[in-house]
Amino acid sequence: MTQSAWHQHWYPVSYLRDLDPARPTAFTLLGEDLVLWWDRAGQLWRAFADVCPHRLVPLSQGRINAGGELECPYHGWSFAGDGHCTAIPQAEPGASPSAVRSRCRAYATAEAQGLLFVFAGEAADAAAVPLPLVPVLEEPGWFVQDTFRDLPMDALTLLENVLDVSHVPFTHHRTVGKRENAAPVVATITGSGPEGFTALWEEGPRKGKLGSQRTTYAAPGLMWHDLTAPGFARILTVVYATPIRRGECRLFARFPFQFQSRLPPLLLGLRPRWLQHIANHTVLEDDQVFLHWQERVLEQRGRSGGAERAFFLATGADVYVKALHDWVNDHDGDPFPGQPLPPRLDRAALMDRWTSHGQHCASCRGALEGLRRWRPLVQAIPWLALLAIAWWRTPPVLVAGLLLAAAAVLLGRRFDRWERLLLAGDGEPPRNRPD
């Protein structure tokens, strides 16, 4: 698979629920800047090259005008859903600017399973390429939790990490793993080819307590684990790794469940999506820092071509990692051949949550706005309670006022903590806390 072949695939670029049809959204796919926008006339999401053909400014800085078209912020040129220019305010009467040179490049788009996909190659080629979907999610009865984040690592580094089941008990100790669950992973590759590979772990996680686990890697950017925990649920872990540019990708993580009881989805459904995302960030940050470092060491030692020499793949648990790098080497599967990684980021940049997630997430943006809107009222409640106590001076008012003031102080502290967690992680993985 050459670099050009990476462009002959569909990639998810956003959950549909996080896109705002009233404004354009910027995204970068395989190094190409895009603008995503809602075409009111066509009633579908569009993706254009994020550059106006007039003076080359980013269209994502523009707006959706009253006619429902994409309008350039510099001179007001307007573009319809197919990319052709519909208005040039500066054009003299009777002038007819070139329809070809005034046109925007339009990429093919598709919606499926709650995601917006963009085809990275020529739009005319898109119909012949199937969308990278998880077939079983077309079945009814799934309860799905979703998150996403722009990660400071290549898509292949992310995929190597999520395919590797043996790291979970250690890296994610106290989040989604426990060290005492570590055990040999006797897994086998059950099929492989240009389309990816499949694997079976007969015993499965937690020393067999969750049942056998099947893994699918659908090249180049999708993988999922699938297991059925007896008496509880069928559980998938689905990861899309969308390459943004060298050293950066967007993770789309999906956690679908088919519960055998109605109670778990009811309870899980009570937690706001933004609180779930805060918990997801903690898990992602368990390994984000050292993966960002690891891929730079591997680059120095030859990238995937030198992986078997660079790594010491000592046990059967490494079968997934070996299979991924075998696929890369056998099918020219490097999306950015010859391109060096950018300089290493410091810890503060690696712990940023707002730029990498929050500003793009409808739920987290709304939560931050709500916390900041309601904080003045929460801060005022203790003072109002004290005024009420001083005014009425009765035991019931004293008790109620003190309880209300204490509750407001605690809620204010919780507001402060939530805001901090929406903006950045603390860089202290739970696994390293003293026992």
Sequence and secondary structure as in RCSB ss.txt:
>XXXX:A:sequence
MTQSAWHQHWYPVSYLRDLDPARPTAFTLLGEDLVLWWDRAGQLWRAFADVCPHRLVPLSQGRINAGGELECPYH
GWSFAGDGHCTAIPQAEPGASPSAVRSRCRAYATAEAQGLLFVFAGEAADAAAVPLPLVPVLEEPGWFVQDTFRD
LPMDALTLLENVLDVSHVPFTHHRTVGKRENAAPVVATITGSGPEGFTALWEEGPRKGKLGSQRTTYAAPGLMWH
DLTAPGFARILTVVYATPIRRGECRLFARFPFQFQSRLPPLLLGLRPRWLQHIANHTVLEDDQVFLHWQERVLEQ
RGRSGGAERAFFLATGADVYVKALHDWVNDHDGDPFPGQPLPPRLDRAALMDRWTSHGQHCASCRGALEGLRRWR
PLVQAIPWLALLAIAWWRTPPVLVAGLLLAAAAVLLGRRFDRWERLLLAGDGEPPRNRPD
>XXXX:A:secstr
  HHHHTTSEEEEEEGGG  TTS EEEEETTEEEEEEEETTTTEEEEEESS TTT   GGGSEE TTS EE TTT
  EE TTS EEE TT  TT    TTTT   EE EEEETTEEEEESS GGGGGGS     GGGGSS  EEEEEEEE
ESS HHHHHHHHH GGGHHHHTBTTTB GGG     EEEEEEETTEEEEEESS TGGGTT  EEEEEETTTEEEE
EEEETTTEEEEEEEEEEEEETTEEEEEEEEEEEESSSHHHHHHTTS HHHHHHHHHHHHHHHHHHHHHHHHHHHH
TTGGGGHHHHS   SGGGHHHHHHHHHHHHTT  SSTT        HHHHTB TTTTGGG HHHHHHHHHHHHHH
HHHHHHHHHHHHHHHHH  HHHHHHHHHHHHHHHHHHHHHHHHHHHHHB  S  GGGS  
